[in-house]
Amino acid sequence: MDMTWINDRLAVGGGIWKAEKMAEVAGAGVTHIIDMQIEFDDTELARPHGIAVLWNPVNDDFQPKAAVVFARGVEFAREALAAEGSRLLIHCAAGVHRAPMMALAVLCSLGWEVAEARRTIEQLRPVADFAQVYVESVEAFLRQQGRSAAKPRRRC
């Protein structure tokens, strides 16, 4: 399964699409999924494994993303990570643009600086590619939420 752990509770990856791959995801201890791909909703594949899914579909079109996309994902992620023992996978089709973008928003909502979160994701997942428009969309969301992009880092 195409899954890169950013820390022991948060992973970024590519498409799942098949029951066998969802079984691998469940076997890795994933309890929650944010599915950013517009191409496929994981909900039915995840149901037999008891994995909670937020289907938060967006086009990978290099256009600004609405704050509501980040608000839904961040709320789901924060609730998921508040549960002891939970593990969250954020994925899209290839794990290159949309999933890293949402992981950036989630980490920053937890207190990471944008630059540090981006650098960490890029180091651990070299295929991650942060389009400037996506980074600016995350920063706009953080400003709208009254969150500073330069708060001290906290672990999730």
C-alpha positions, 0 to 999 in steps of 0.5 A: 500500500502506498502510505508514508507515515509522517509520525506514528499517527498520521500517514499520507498516501495514494489511492486504495481502490480495492478491498485487498488494499483496504485490508492492508490499510486496516492491518496497518492500524488505520482507524480514520481516512480522509479521502481527498480524491474526487475519483473514488469514495472509500466509504464502502471499502472501509466499512467492513474494517470499521474505518471511519471515512471522510470523503472530501473530494477536490479536483487536482486542478491547481486552482485555489481551494475553498476554506470549507475543504480544509475546515471539513478535513481539519475537524475530522482529523482533530476529532480522530486524533483526539481518540486514543490509539487512532491512526489517520491516513490522508490520501488522494489518487497518487499522494502527490498534491491533494493529500499532502495539501490536507496533511499540511493543513492538519499539521498546521492546525495542530500548531506546526509552522507551515514551513516545518510541516511542509519540509517534514512531509517532503522529506518523508514523502519525496513524491509530495509536490506542494503547488504554490496555489495549494500552499496559499490556500492552506495559509488563507484557511489558517488566517481565516481560522485565526491560526498563526502559521508560526505557533509552536509545534505540538505533536499529534 
